[in-house]
Amino acid sequence: MARVVVGCAFAVVIAMAASAADRPWIDRALSPDARAALVVKELTQEEKLRYVHGYYGGNLNGIQHIPQEWIADLPNSAGYIPPITRLGIPALKETDAGLGIANHRHMREGDTATALPSGLATAATFNPALAFEVGSVLGRETRDKGFNVVLGGAMNLTREPRGGRSFEYAGEDPLLAGIIVGEEVRGTQAQGVVSTVKHYALNFQETARTSISANIAWSAARESDLLAFELAIERSNAGAVMCSYNRVNGVYGCENSYLLTKVLKQDWSFPGWVMSDWGAVHSTVDAANAGLDQESAFLADSADFFGEPLKVAVAERKVSQARLDDMVQRILRSAFAAGVIDNPPQKAPTDLKRHAEIVQRAAEQGIVLLKNTGVLPLAANAKSIAVIGGHADLGVLSGGGSSQVIPIGDTPETEVPVGGPAFKFPGLGWVRQPAMVFDPPSPLAEIKRLARAARVRFANGKDIAEAVRLAKSSDIVIVFANQWMRESEDVLDLSLPDGQNDMIAAVAATNRHTIVVLQTGGPILMPWLNAVPAVVEAWYSGNRGGIAIANILFGTVNPSGRLPVSFPAGEYQLAHPEIVGKGTTTNPYAPGTVPPPVNGDAFEGADIGYRWFDKKGSKPLFPFGHGLSYTQFSYGGLKLEGGGALTVRFTVMNTGKRAGSETAQVYAVPPGGTAVKRLVGWARVELKPGEMRDVTVISEPRILAAFRENPDGWHLSAGSYAVAVGASSEDVRLNGKVELSGATLKP
Ligand code: BGC
């Protein structure tokens, strides 16, 4: 490690010693684009080719074919682009990912980081300012560990709630996902590092992820998944976009010129660079000409596409020199814009206390109280509490895969092996044993702390008879139920695994004060729902989740999270009752394997999640936007203004006895067509008992518009729009109609 520091410091000294005459790009008064262009002019062809060609960030037992001169500089992480030292251009040191600094695959013992709540949990806060703070935690830890590029935020809309990475993303709604992930990425980049928006696009499931084609009308994609990316990118000025493994309309994400060039670079004027997902490149000429700017880690691809082959392709003019220059220009301008060239990250201690406070607030605001018939909050004077299941004695559950953080406080005991061989890159050596990682502190310890006088006992829930015995002799039962999700594998169905449903049913039949705390990657089914008085959805709640859960249960914190995904009543309600390509497993890292294509028609088009339920007239178990509080709110005074834009004014009042936060949501239905509503905005308001607040929500025009192709553009219909204001997509409190004059907007 010491050698790495020396390498960095050397580059910095060189950079500082240079004069403005030698290196005109060090002039901070110039724009990032102008500065990048000056560097590009100085680069040799070899240097240009090198800056678009990535290595794994670790040495991987010496088989990565990395030139000796850079070995000492490898950051032991996801990716590495060597420096151009003679010009003071730093190496790009890329780390995973959106939920904290995650480099578990390289087994750096003791290298822990703050584990953030899952992406879905942050989305459930409906709190853009807090999402910015969460992103800032990620940005600071990226810097403090010496990285300058972070490979998060992740944001694929939840078209497939069984998708193994649903927990990383921000739910089913384009506006919510766009704003929340946009703010996270903005918060990250504000710390002086580059952040990446991924996986572009329609990468909504893991089954057959390297071969599946998400087939969808482009107009529908523009109104849904692509709109979410558009909103996040324009809000955050993300420096990089990662193209995805899957195909979209038959063409791989990383060689899809419609997605990469037409939409991203032309229509959205994205100035940054497109990097490939690890193993997502399949060609040289097609990928380069379609708009891929950097092959992230050639060893992950089935061949080395941007090394020697790109050099040859440029020499033979199959890829233009201008395209190669543009690739480098895009990378450099984002590096200048983020500040990583002017102010390179240096390893430094992190203010972990400050970060713990932020992630605790995020967990507390993201936890959703789904059901409560009065048992919550728990009275501090309950005499005996049984805590059952979910490894609640270890910590809170986290999701697996490249986003897996080894949390602060990790010990061998807080990792529960899931069996099977250690996770391995073919041919690259052994890495960790696959394990469910629990983030300390444990909810059990925190419940004990807040329960004061109560006797708190724990059973692991595996033996149903033991759980029932404990439930029988306790006043209150808190069951923790887990659904573990991980990258590269979808869950087979939406049922809680490992007999947990039977355990909950048996315990609830014994003790009618049974509260279920869910730790899931996304929606699940609840066959026992009628038998329990309270259900709390805690998601994967991160390094302070144990404290947050206890605070919610005991009412130290009033719950305020809202569902960023619909919970269906059964899989029959989903657009795909069965996962497309079920049974197809693909290993993105296996060189030379190109699995057969799977037809992944996105049947629901743009109408994902609650819109799909609207379209079908079906009733979910819990709707999008749902979440209870320990107080109550009333709504009134609806005033609508139409014309060119929709403005919605109303009041919200706390009519209960506790202070609390309401997330008032505004939905609208455009004229004509089917009665499918769209979330056009929301306001999260904190109110003391009896307090009333005026709220104004102005709609984002693209949400209400239709995207039409040839010529491309957004069309906002003239006519009468139905507006619904309420506490969820189903719990409508105020209704109205308003005339909009209609408009055509540029794509
Ligand atoms: C994942 C990406 C990740 C990359 C690098 C891939 O398997 O899909 O999200 O950033 O690995 O670790």
Residues whose N, C-alpha, C, O or C-beta is under 5 A from the ligand:
A	BS01	BGC	A78 D96 L151 D277 W278 S402
